Every structure is written in structure tokens, then in C-alpha cells.
Amino acid sequence: MIVKRTLSPRRVLSYTRVPMAWTVAWALAATLLAVPLGAERVAIPFAPVGALGAALAIFVAFRNNTAFTRWNEARSAWQAVLIACRSIGRQVVAATDNAVHAGAVSQEVADRVARDVVGRLVGFAHALARQVRPHPDAPPVVPHVSAAEWATADAAANPAHQLLVNQSVALKAAIRDGALGQFDPISLEPQLAALGVAQGTLERLAGTPTPRQYDYFTRIFVLAYAALVPLGLLSLLPDSLWLVLPLSVVLAGVFVVMAVVGAANDEPMTGAVTDVPVHAVCREIERDAADALRLDRPPALQPVDGYLW
């Protein structure tokens, strides 16, 4: 996620270099062609170009709104994971502590149950991050989950869901052992369901793109507009050909940049700097778990060069 207020021109150019190069090349070619042939023979009326620009602005705005909705939905789903993990951790720690004071279980059993349940929440978050945003440098085992349990979960079709299944089984076992009360599932189950819903949302966003016709026709229309702009400007500036190139780059460049912004936001979990901060959310869940279990908490992830991962 980009957190700095200013963007790197080099980074912006890396996203826009191909359409911008085409825009500059065609504007330059149209200008040079107008020198020997005359501007009036190359130019087209600017009125239809302006009308196309107005229509394209609406189309690109719709495309970008759709893309931002996807980005914001992904961020909201990760926030839902964070909130549900906090709620489950808080309830389990309080319930096991109450069981100790009530004489239902020993402190050792209560601590084991709390570490098991809260630690599995951290593992679930990291497993989900692996599924929706694979990372080549991810460690072989997710944090706070035993190697044996992770080996079984990782072999499943859906590791994150398998950890949720293990979590449900562990909670039922804790109830039988007395570490949790008979009525605790009434408050815990909705939070587990919230994790499942958030996981499904993230899987949908990662696996189902915006209909490709939106992306395809946006790119085609932007390039078509970039091709027509210098020809339209030639009709307005027949005696100032030197202005055609910079004005074409500015007018077409706005649409090129906006189209690229929409395409970047449309994929919120691909490992790009425009992603939602998946690793930062997972680290926040780790920190909350450490506080709940009274362990040393790891430092929060900080932005690197203005980007929070």
C-alpha cells in the first residue's frame, strides 16, 4: 500500500511507459507528417475528439470506481480477519482464566488451550495470506502453528480452511476438558464464521477479476483517443505545430494514467506496491496475540520507501 503523499516518477513511468511511449511516438509522427503535407490535410475536427474525451472520462471513471471498490473490499476483508482474531483471542483468554479461578482446570491446561487457540489464529492469517498473495520467500511453516499440524493443513486443498476446522475441533475439546464454558461457543462461533466469510471474500477477489471486457475496452478506447488527439489539435493549432506534441501528451496522458491506476487497483493482492497491506495486518494479529498471551510482541511493520506491505 502506498502511504507516502508523493509518488516516484520512475515508479509511475514503469506502469505507464508502454502506452505513453505510443502516445508520444504517434503525436510526434502526426506533427512531422503535417509539416510537408500541411496541417489542414492531416487534421480532423476537434469537436468529435472532445466529445469522445467526455465519453471516455465517464467510462474510465466507472472503471476506476469498480477497481477501487475491489481494493477497498479486500482491505475491509483483512480488517474483518483482524477484528475476528482479536475477538476470539480475547474471549478465549478470559474464559480460560475464569476456568482456572473456578477450579475447573489447572493454570497449565488453561495456558496450553489459550496458546493453542490464539496461536492458530495467527497461523490462519498467514496461511490465508499465502493463498491469496503467494510469496516466494514465505517460510516453510506458518508462525505459532506446530510443524506437524501445518504439514497436515498444508497438504489439504485449502490450508487456511483446514486450520479453521482444527480450530473448531480444538474449541470443542476445550469445552469437554472444562477450559471453556458450555455457553462460550455462542459467542465464539459467530467469530469463526466471520473468518470464513472474510476468507471467502478474499478468495473471490484473488480468483475472480473484473470482467475483462472492461479492462480491454478501456485500454483500446484510451489508445484510440490518444491517436485522435494530435489530429484534432492540428485543426486548432495549424500555425503552432510545436504545441501539438506537448498538448497531446498532456491530454492523452491524463487518460493513460487514470486507466493504469484503475488496472493497478483492480488487483489488490498481486505483490505490487498498490496492494492492500497484507503482511502488516498479519503482523498486527501477531502483536495482538502476543499481548493477549503476555508474550514479547514483535515490532509493527513500518513503511519501506513509502510502501507498506
C-alpha positions in Angstrom: 0.0 0.0 0.0 1.3 3.4 -0.9 1.4 5.6 2.2 3.6 8.5 1.1 2.0 11.6 -0.4 4.2 11.9 -3.4 4.8 9.2 -6.0 8.1 8.3 -7.6 8.2 9.5 -11.3 10.3 6.4 -12.1 7.7 4.1 -10.5 4.8 5.8 -12.3 6.7 5.6 -15.6 7.3 1.8 -15.1 3.5 1.4 -15.1 2.7 3.8 -18.0 5.8 3.6 -20.2 4.2 1.4 -23.0 1.0 3.5 -23.6 2.9 6.8 -23.0 5.6 5.8 -25.5 3.0 5.0 -28.1 1.2 8.3 -27.4 4.4 10.3 -27.7 5.5 8.5 -30.9 2.2 8.9 -32.6 1.9 12.6 -31.6 5.4 13.2 -33.0 4.6 11.3 -36.2 1.4 13.3 -36.8 3.2 16.6 -36.2 6.0 15.7 -38.6 3.5 14.5 -41.2 1.8 17.8 -41.1 4.9 19.7 -42.0 5.2 18.5 -45.6 1.5 17.8 -46.2 0.1 20.8 -44.4 -1.9 20.7 -41.2 -5.3 21.0 -42.9 -4.7 17.8 -44.9 -3.8 15.8 -41.8 -6.1 17.4 -39.2 -9.6 16.3 -38.2 -12.3 18.5 -36.5 -11.7 18.7 -32.8 -15.4 18.6 -31.8 -15.7 14.8 -32.2 -12.4 14.4 -30.4 -13.7 16.5 -27.5 -17.0 14.5 -27.4 -15.0 11.3 -27.3 -12.9 12.6 -24.5 -16.1 13.4 -22.4 -17.5 9.9 -23.1 -14.1 8.3 -22.3 -13.9 10.2 -19.0 -17.2 8.7 -17.9 -16.1 5.2 -19.0 -12.7 5.5 -17.2 -14.3 6.9 -14.1 -16.7 3.9 -13.9 -13.8 1.5 -14.4 -11.8 3.2 -11.7 -14.7 3.2 -9.3 -15.1 -0.6 -9.8 -11.4 -1.1 -9.2 -11.4 0.9 -6.0 -14.4 -1.0 -4.8 -12.4 -4.2 -5.2 -9.4 -2.7 -3.4 -11.5 -1.4 -0.6 -13.4 -4.7 -0.2 -10.1 -6.5 0.1 -8.9 -4.1 2.8 -12.2 -4.4 4.6 -12.0 -8.2 4.5 -8.5 -8.2 6.0 -9.7 -5.8 8.7 -12.6 -8.3 9.4 -10.0 -11.0 9.8 -8.1 -8.8 12.3 -11.2 -8.0 14.3 -12.4 -11.6 14.5 -9.0 -12.8 15.6 -8.9 -10.2 18.3 -12.4 -11.1 19.5 -11.7 -14.9 19.6 -8.4 -14.3 21.4 -10.0 -12.0 24.0 -12.8 -14.4 24.7 -10.7 -17.5 24.9 -8.1 -15.9 27.2 -10.9 -14.5 29.5 -12.7 -17.9 29.5 -9.7 -20.0 30.3 -8.7 -17.5 33.1 -12.2 -17.8 34.5 -11.9 -21.6 34.4 -8.7 -21.5 36.5 -10.3 -19.3 39.1 -13.4 -21.5 39.2 -11.2 -24.6 39.8 -12.3 -26.3 36.6 -8.8 -26.7 35.1 -5.2 -26.0 36.2 -3.3 -23.0 35.1 -1.1 -25.2 32.9 -4.1 -26.5 31.0 -5.6 -23.1 30.6 -2.4 -21.6 29.3 -2.0 -24.5 26.8 -5.5 -24.1 25.5 -5.1 -20.3 25.1 -1.7 -20.6 23.4 -3.1 -23.3 21.0 -6.2 -21.3 20.0 -4.7 -17.9 19.8 -1.6 -19.2 18.0 -3.7 -21.0 15.4 -5.4 -17.6 14.7 -2.0 -16.2 13.8 -1.3 -19.3 11.7 -4.7 -18.9 9.9 -3.9 -15.3 8.9 -0.5 -16.2 7.5 -1.9 -19.3 5.7 -4.7 -17.1 4.2 -2.1 -14.6 3.1 -0.1 -17.3 1.3 -3.2 -18.4 -0.6 -4.4 -15.0 -1.8 -1.0 -13.4 -2.3 1.7 -16.1 -2.7 5.2 -15.0 -1.8 8.3 -16.9 -2.9 10.2 -16.1 0.3 7.5 -17.3 2.7 8.9 -19.5 5.5 8.0 -23.3 5.2 5.9 -23.2 8.4 3.4 -20.5 9.4 4.0 -18.9 12.8 2.6 -20.2 16.0 1.4 -23.5 14.5 3.2 -26.7 15.1 5.2 -28.3 12.2 3.0 -31.4 12.4 -0.3 -29.5 12.3 0.9 -27.3 9.5 2.2 -30.3 7.5 -1.3 -31.7 7.6 -3.0 -28.4 6.8 -0.6 -27.6 4.0 -1.4 -30.9 2.3 -5.2 -30.0 2.3 -6.9 -28.4 -0.7 -7.4 -25.3 1.4 -4.8 -24.9 4.2 -6.4 -21.8 5.8 -9.8 -23.5 5.9 -8.2 -26.7 7.4 -6.8 -24.6 10.2 -10.3 -23.2 10.9 -11.6 -26.8 11.0 -8.8 -27.6 13.5 -9.8 -24.5 15.5 -13.4 -25.7 15.8 -12.2 -29.1 16.9 -9.8 -27.6 19.5 -12.6 -25.4 20.9 -14.9 -28.4 21.3 -12.2 -30.3 23.0 -11.5 -27.3 25.4 -15.2 -27.4 26.3 -15.1 -31.1 27.1 -11.9 -30.5 29.3 -13.6 -27.6 31.1 -11.2 -24.9 29.9 -14.1 -23.3 28.1 -17.7 -23.0 29.3 -20.7 -24.7 27.7 -22.0 -21.3 26.5 -18.8 -19.9 25.1 -19.5 -21.3 21.6 -22.5 -18.9 21.4 -20.0 -16.0 21.2 -17.1 -17.8 19.6 -18.9 -19.5 16.6 -20.0 -16.2 15.0 -16.4 -15.0 15.0 -15.2 -18.2 13.4 -18.0 -17.7 10.8 -16.7 -14.2 10.3 -13.2 -15.6 9.5 -14.8 -18.0 7.0 -16.7 -15.2 5.3 -13.6 -12.9 5.1 -11.6 -15.8 3.7 -14.3 -16.4 1.0 -14.3 -12.7 0.1 -10.5 -12.6 -0.3 -10.5 -15.8 -2.3 -13.2 -14.3 -4.6 -11.2 -11.1 -5.1 -8.0 -13.0 -5.8 -9.5 -15.5 -8.1 -12.3 -13.6 -9.9 -11.1 -10.5 -11.9 -13.3 -7.6 -13.0 -14.9 -8.7 -16.3 -12.1 -8.5 -18.8 -14.2 -6.5 -21.3 -13.9 -3.5 -19.0 -10.2 -3.7 -18.9 -9.8 -4.4 -22.6 -12.1 -1.7 -24.0 -10.7 0.8 -21.5 -7.2 0.3 -22.9 -8.5 0.3 -26.5 -10.5 3.5 -26.1 -7.7 5.3 -24.4 -5.3 4.4 -27.2 -7.8 5.4 -29.8 -8.3 8.8 -28.0 -4.5 9.2 -27.9 -4.4 8.6 -31.6 -7.1 11.2 -32.4 -5.9 14.0 -30.0 -2.9 15.2 -32.1 -5.0 15.1 -35.3 -7.7 17.2 -33.6 -5.2 19.6 -32.2 -3.8 20.2 -35.7 -7.1 21.7 -36.7 -6.9 24.1 -33.7 -3.2 24.9 -34.0 -2.3 24.9 -37.7 0.2 27.7 -37.2 1.7 26.4 -33.9 2.7 22.8 -34.7 5.2 22.8 -31.9 2.4 22.8 -29.4 0.7 19.7 -30.7 3.2 17.2 -29.2 3.2 18.5 -25.6 -0.6 19.2 -25.6 -1.3 15.7 -27.0 0.9 14.1 -24.3 -0.9 16.1 -21.5 -4.4 15.4 -22.8 -3.9 11.8 -23.6 -1.6 11.2 -20.7 -4.3 12.0 -18.2 -6.4 9.2 -19.5 -3.4 6.8 -19.8 -2.5 7.4 -16.1 -6.1 7.0 -14.9 -6.5 3.8 -16.9 -3.3 2.4 -15.4 -4.4 3.4 -11.9 -7.7 1.5 -12.4 -5.8 -1.6 -13.6 -3.5 -1.5 -10.6 -6.3 -1.1 -8.0 -8.3 -3.9 -9.7 -5.8 -6.5 -8.4 -5.3 -5.7 -4.7 -3.2 -8.8 -3.8 -0.6 -9.5 -6.5 2.6 -8.4 -4.7 2.6 -4.8 -6.2 3.1 -1.6 -4.3 -0.6 -0.8 -4.8 -1.6 -3.9 -2.8 -3.5 -3.9 0.4 -1.0 -4.3 3.3 -1.4 -8.0 3.9 1.8 -8.6 5.8 1.2 -5.5 8.0 -2.3 -6.9 9.0 -0.8 -10.3 9.8 1.9 -8.7 11.9 -0.8 -6.8 13.8 -2.6 -10.0 14.5 0.7 -11.4 15.8 1.2 -8.4 18.1 -2.4 -8.7 19.5 -1.9 -12.4 20.1 1.4 -11.8 22.0 -0.3 -9.2 24.2 -3.2 -11.5 24.9 -0.8 -14.3 25.9 1.5 -11.9 27.8 4.4 -12.7 25.5 7.0 -10.4 23.9 5.3 -8.8 20.9 7.2 -8.4 17.6 7.6 -4.8 16.2 5.0 -3.5 13.9 5.9 -3.4 10.2 6.9 0.0 9.0 6.7 1.5 5.6 9.7 1.0 3.4 10.4 3.8 1.0 6.8 4.9 1.5 5.3 1.5 0.8 3.6 -0.6 3.5 3.4 -4.3 2.7 
